Amino acid sequence: MLDASLAALLTGIREAAGVTQVELARRLDQPQSLVAKIETCTSRISAVELLLVCRALGCDAGRLRADLDAAAQGRAKHGAVARGGAGEGSGPRIAPKRSPAVTRMGRTGQS
């Protein structure tokens, strides 16, 4: 699943930078629990949130995308992700729209 690959990449980048979940949350002005949920795939992350996380960790979002593509390509070779086909796992998944009540980086409302 691409979500798990992204979560693993983000966790690795954070740890390699020597940043704790608490520190990353502080930099994002978000609760530590949100960082934990992203890293354990319990919460999805939007493209904007991903860019904010990259900026907070000082990582290149383009390089992260290349690494994520490489991870997906590796799985495609092993049959876990079939590119160009129909059905489950046939390409990138699009996150469902979130209700306005969901609070995330830069969003308002109460969860």
C-alpha positions in Angstrom: 0.0 0.0 0.0 1.4 3.4 -1.0 0.2 4.9 2.3 2.4 2.5 4.3 5.4 3.3 2.0 4.9 7.1 2.5 4.5 6.7 6.2 7.8 4.6 6.4 9.6 7.2 4.2 8.4 10.1 6.4 9.3 8.2 9.6 12.8 7.4 8.2 13.4 11.0 7.1 12.3 12.3 10.5 14.5 9.9 12.4 17.5 10.5 10.1 17.1 14.2 10.9 17.2 13.4 14.6 13.7 14.9 15.1 11.2 13.4 17.5 7.5 13.2 16.8 7.0 15.8 19.5 9.5 18.2 17.9 7.9 17.7 14.4 4.5 18.4 15.9 5.8 21.5 17.5 7.2 22.7 14.2 3.9 22.0 12.5 1.9 23.6 15.3 -0.1 20.3 15.6 -0.5 17.7 18.3 2.0 14.8 18.5 -0.8 12.4 18.0 -1.3 13.6 14.5 2.3 12.9 13.6 1.9 9.4 15.1 -1.3 8.8 13.2 0.4 9.8 9.9 3.4 7.5 10.6 1.2 4.5 11.5 -1.3 5.1 8.6 -4.2 5.8 10.9 -4.6 9.2 9.3 -4.1 10.1 5.7 -2.1 13.1 4.7 -3.0 15.6 2.0 -0.5 17.0 -0.5 -0.4 20.3 1.3 0.2 18.6 4.6 3.0 16.5 3.0 4.7 19.7 1.7 4.5 21.2 5.2 6.0 18.1 6.8 8.8 18.1 4.2 9.5 21.8 4.9 9.5 21.2 8.7 12.0 18.4 8.2 14.1 20.2 5.7 13.6 17.5 3.1 13.1 17.8 -0.7 9.5 16.9 -1.6 10.6 16.0 -5.1 13.1 13.5 -3.7 10.5 12.1 -1.5 8.2 11.6 -4.5 11.0 9.9 -6.4 11.6 7.6 -3.4 7.9 6.8 -3.2 7.7 6.1 -6.9 10.7 3.8 -6.6 9.0 1.9 -3.7 5.8 1.6 -5.8 7.8 0.4 -8.8 9.5 -2.3 -6.7 6.1 -3.6 -5.5 4.8 -3.5 -9.1 7.6 -5.9 -10.1 6.5 -8.2 -7.4 2.8 -8.0 -8.3 1.6 -6.0 -5.2 0.8 -2.9 -7.2 -0.4 -3.4 -10.8 0.0 -0.3 -12.8 -2.4 0.4 -15.7 -4.8 -2.4 -14.7 -8.3 -2.2 -13.4 -9.4 -2.9 -9.9 -7.8 -3.0 -6.5 -4.3 -1.6 -6.4 -4.3 -0.4 -10.0 -2.8 3.0 -9.4 -2.6 5.8 -6.9 -5.4 6.0 -4.4 -7.1 9.3 -4.0 -8.0 10.3 -0.5 -11.7 10.9 0.2 -12.7 14.4 0.8 -12.7 15.3 4.5 -15.5 16.9 6.2 -15.0 20.6 7.3 -15.1 19.4 10.9 -11.8 17.6 10.6 -8.9 19.6 12.0 -5.6 19.2 10.2 -2.6 21.4 9.4 -4.0 24.7 8.3 -7.7 23.6 8.5 -10.3 24.9 10.9 -13.0 23.1 12.8 -13.1 20.6 15.6 -12.6 16.9 15.4 
